[in-house]
Every structure is written in C-alpha cells, then in structure tokens.
Amino acid sequence: MRIVLLGPPGSGKGTQAALLHERLDLAHISTGALLRDAVDQQTELGQQAQRYMDAGNLVPDDLMLGLIEERLGQPDVANGFILDGYPRNLAQAEALDAVLERIGQPVDVAISVTVNEQEIVDRLSKRAIEEGRSDDTEEVIRNRLRVYAEQTAPVAGHYAARGQLREIDGMGAIDDVQQRLLDALQAG
Ligand code: B4P
C-alpha cells in the first residue's frame, strides 16, 4: 500500500507513520527526518536546507525533489510506503505524481490528520523541552502553522479531486489515533 500522510506540524504524522511502519512493514519516508540527517552530517543539501528549516519555511522544491527521488529509488519502496511530510505544496504534489508514475508506484490513499491549533502548540512546546529541536520555538511554530495553512493545506484538495482523500481525528491518545488510521485504510 502507498500512503500519503497529511497534517499540520504537531498533528502526529511522524508518530503515526513510525507505528504504521512497524505494523505493516511499509517504508517510512519522512522528509523532515531526511533533512535533519543531512543537516547533522553537514552535507551540501543540509547546509542549504538548514536556514529554511530554522525559520520554519519550506526548503525549495528543487532540493526536495532530488531528495525524494533518491529515497524513492531505494529497494524497500517496492513493498509500499508511507510518505510523511511530502508533498507540502501543490508543485511538490505534481512532481511526486510524475516520479511515482515513472516508477510505477502511484499513491493509493492520502490520509489527512486533523488537530486543533491549541493542541499543536502544546505538543510542539512539550517536544521543544524534551528534544530541543531548533524549529520548535514559539515564533517558528507560528510561522510553520502559517506556511502550512497557505501552502500545504491545499494539497488535500489534490487528492480529494481524485477521490483518494480520507480524514481522521488526530486528537486523543496515540494508540486511539493509530486505530482510526488503520480503520481509514481498511475503509476501502
Ligand atoms: P517535519 O519533520 O515534517 O516536522 P513536523 O511537521 O513538525 O511534523 P513531525 O512529524 O515532526 O511531528 P509530529 O506531528 O509527528 O518538518 C520539519 C521541517 O522540515 C519543516 O518545517 C520544513 O522546513 C522542512 N521540510 C520537511 N519536509 C519538507 C518538504 N516536503 N518541503 C519543504 N520543506 C520540508 O509530532 C509532534 C509532537 O507531538 C511529537 O513530540 C509527538 O510525540 C507528539 N504527539 C504525536 N501524537 C500525539 C498525541 N496523539 N498526543 C500527544 N502528543 C502527540
């Protein structure tokens, strides 16, 4: 199965994708995690991406396309995948369609995880204390939410137009959200 997970920062995409990866043995492709690795290793991509991430802005599409194409070329993708954090704007959604068509692995379903704004701020502020991620400060969280509303929210419409979008409630306990996700995947 090939799944796109959509949702604002803090909606639990990364958390849910990791659980789904264990349960269904699908490749978990998190562009945020790939970028953070590149920053840690100070690769050329990491050096270019860091300032965008630290400000809570999207990393330019051309850099992202190279990264996602390389990841989708790896052998574990043949078993299916969960895309967590990509696509994040309409141009990325169209670029992804083209890459997936080329490799014969089109998206089956897009799941949008919804949570209210106060919950997002609470979760990310908690993570800031626990993990110290440089983009979890209050000002940057606010910008990430703005970028999400302007650029990423319209991506849901891209999948809805093809009848591929399902929505789940991301509020409540992690296991409960996972169960809703599994139910949505089984809903056919
Ligand atoms: P991401 O790594 O995707 O960051 P995120 O949107 O905050 O989501 P994440 O998956 O980490 O958090 P989650 O909701 O699971 O991106 C970081 C940056 O990379 C972006 O701002 C951008 O600059 C760049 N980037 C990434 N992809 C890009 C792309 N395609 N194009 C351009 N730029 C890109 O979890 C948040 C917290 O909530 C966690 O601490 C978790 O433990 C907690 N949580 C989860 N579920 C919970 C629940 N049910 N109850 C309580 N807490 C919960």
Boltz pocket constraint, residues with backbone or C-beta under 6 A from the ligand:
constraints:
  - pocket:
      binder: B
      contacts: [[A, 7], [A, 8], [A, 9], [A, 10], [A, 11], [A, 12], [A, 13], [A, 14], [A, 15], [A, 16], [A, 31], [A, 32], [A, 33], [A, 35], [A, 52], [A, 53], [A, 54], [A, 56], [A, 57], [A, 58], [A, 59], [A, 60], [A, 64], [A, 84], [A, 85], [A, 86], [A, 87], [A, 88], [A, 92], [A, 123], [A, 124], [A, 126], [A, 127], [A, 135], [A, 144], [A, 170], [A, 171], [A, 172], [A, 173], [A, 174], [A, 177]]
      max_distance: 6.0
